[in-house]
Amino acid sequence: MKKLCFIYSLLTVIFLTGCPGSINEKYLSQTARNWCMVIRASQIIPIYPLSEDLQVGDIFLVQQTVENQHDDYVKNNFLPLEYHVARLDPNEFVNFYDHSFAPHTPKLRLPRDWLNAGSDNNWNLAPLASFPTYTFSIRRGQGFNLGIPVKGVPVGLSLLGADSACGTITIAQAKTYGIDMLSLYRNIRQWERENHDFLLNYASTRENTNYLRVISRIYLTRKLNVSLRSAEAASAGLTVGAARPVRLFTAESPSGEDTPTTNVESYTRALQTLNESLKSILQTVTKDGKEAILPGGSVKIVAASSRSINIEEIFDRPLVIGYLGFDMAVGPDGFLGPPMPTRTVLTRKQKPSPASEDLRLMTLAYITQAYNIIKERAENDINEAIALKNSLDKLGALIPEEYLVPIFSMDENSELKEQIPAGSTLREVPPRLIDLTVYCDRLDSSLGYLQKSAESCAQRKIWLQPTRKACEQMRIIMKQNSELLRQAIMFAGSAELKNLR
């Protein structure tokens, strides 16, 4: 009879948590918000629902404005990760963990090497993480609106049957792993060069800026401990209106033939019987062919009395509960700006900056000067200079063989004058970097003269837009190779300092 009452009570719980319509929608929304508030308080960004399939190096596209992201994050305490663009394979885990959690592991790949799927040693090598214990309180009629997405709370509420209760939830067996921003940033830049055509589809406009969100650290847990304690004397009925399903255990002094050992054995057997009934019900109760309560974990009662109950839920494998990362703005030309921590974006409404104007930071004069210094070192058989010069000269092959647009200058009467006709030879064979820098300089000057000319000028009408397009194409080439150009400038600067010494 007690078991039947127990089954009836749990069926009532499952029914209430599975009600269709606006009540269920409101409950689920509140559940997500409250749970994520708990995780957010730990200074990490929560995900909902909990998932195993989130990794360091995952890239997501964000199409909301920073203001809307902030408002949604404050309102809901989490943001959905909807547009999964790519999954990188960061290559610096070996260096990052070599002197700590994975020494002498030259081929470390994460999360694969710590996952051990199907093993009881899942993530046992990963660094530990610790979370505080979170408290909550509930009253009759409010228990099932509690925002904790685990089975243990509704089950515990059913068994307590009090008008009000207080509880705690502990995120146990937590693990974490991550990678430094600098090395992950290098991986992102490499990915950007290989997928610039994709990023162009999401290039920012005056009205809207798109962002990439990159995961740099995740937090996982395998066990959640729930403790519920009646806040008053046990009432006559459950919070759901049914009779108490089972008589929870009350400690009694030994009498007659009873001994403390006998009481402990009886208590243990009673817990075992209760857990077997609970396991059977959670496995067999379904709704539309699916489990009505959150799947993926097992619930076990570890202690019970007339006024309290302790329940632990163990997932089959650790699930990700939150992450840290950084955002990068997709610029108007499809290039990524500098990284900014995601929490700063969401909590302070700070906007990630667009990509800087590399042509302004690295003027053609600096690039040309750096190239001449590198060329001198290469002639002196310095291997690094030779390799760098060869890489720079290959950039000359990226420009057309002939001028696609004429190059204009302006005479003393402010009239446009064609200086180099379209179709003229543009670059030498073999290609040289100097061909690229001269072409860029001439295009920029010609565009300036075209913009200054009278709007009625026939040449302006014909060549202004084509020249703008040619300039934009060269700007893209320069940005795509900005790392190489920076390397050249740094090498030349270092070489000059050595000469001064």
Phi, psi and omega in degrees: 000317179299321180294322178297318178297319179299314179298317181299319181294316181292325175300322178296318178300312182295321179298316182294322180281354180242014182297138178281173171088195188293328180297313180294319179298316179296319180296314182296320179298316179293324177300312180300316184295313184292318180298315182293332175297322178298313182290320181298328179296343179270014176067029172232165183266119184284155169242151180210128000285168177302143185215149174270339190262064172220129187229158171295130183103355176290140181240130180236145176269130178244121184248008175271153172292158179300321180298315179292324176299313181300314182296317179294323181293319178293321183287315188253348180070005173203164176234134179294143175260088192268316189258090182278103187279314186201163174232108179281162175243083184307138187253012183247016178298325181300309180291325184292322184250005186297325184261015181219274191267348179218061180291147176055043177236080189293342182243033182297127174230126183242145008273002188307312187288343177254355184285311180048053184305135180085002182250152176287350181262027179307124174061019183291340179271349184285155177299147178281153172227150182229137180238150177290165175275131182257138182250156177206164177224152183220156177231167178306131179086351180245354187301323186272004171263004180294133187272061175235112186277055178228157182290330190299327184291306179297326177295314180296321178299320180297319184285328181289310179064037180256160177295326179212157182207157172238155184208171175225151172230133182239126175275106187253166179050046182274143178229164177210155167205156182196191181213156181289151183296323186297311181292323178293325177298320178296319177297320179295318179298319177296316178297322179299316181296325182279342186232030181298328179298325177291315182296331178300331178295338183242024177301138184289152177239181177296329184274334188211140175241129177262157183225155168252133177252123185247129180276123181247344177204142176233158178235134183234159172216151177246343184221138174239128178255126180243129177237125179239138179223131179297133182274357180206178178301145182304132180273177183282345184217172179282165174293342179263004174094004180257165179291157179304126187289324179219155176273107179291163193283138177240125180292133179232151178288143180295140178217154179060234182274356180293147175227161176306322179297317179297319178298319179296317180295319178296318179298316180296317179295321180296318176299318181297317179297317180296318180293323178295319177295317180297317180297317180298316183293314182293336178276331188260335181285122180228162177222117183057040177079004181231157177298137183279341178250157185314118179281172173101355180216162178249141181255134180222130175277121183257342177199148180204147174214186181292340184235358182211159177209138178243127184231139174239140177241124182246124178279156180302318175219159181302142178246146178283129179251342181189174185207168167234156181189193177217155181249149177224128180285140174270115185286175181300335180258012177085006178266151184271142176275185180291153182285148174224134181306136184297322180297325177295320179295315187282324186264334184245359179059031177276133184269130172299138183284148174289172180299139179287158179281099184298326180293336177277320181288320182243085182297157180300329179295318178296318182296316180296318179296318179297320180297319180296321177295316179297321179299318178298316180294325179294323179292340176266015174064033173275116190302316181298321179292321179298314180296320181291318178297318180298320179293320180292320181295331179295337178294335179296336179284353182276350179264159180296158177286334180232158175293124179278338178227152176289154177258126184251152168233188182224131182277186184291344178263013180062032176257141178295141179226125179286117183267316179230120181290152172298142182096350178292153179298134186254315185231158181275170173235122359288163184293154179224152177298326183300330177297321180291313183294321178295318180298315179299316181297316180293320178298315181298316180295316181298319179297321178298318179293319179298321180290330180280340184291164181293143181298338180278353182295128183295319181295323176299313181300324183280317194251354182298307182294316176301323179291320175301316181297319179296319178297318180296321179297321179290325178296322178295317178299317180296318180290322178298334182245024183297326180295318178295318180294321176297318179300320180296315180296319179295319179296315181296319179297318178295321179295320179294322178297321178296322179295322180294329179285000000 
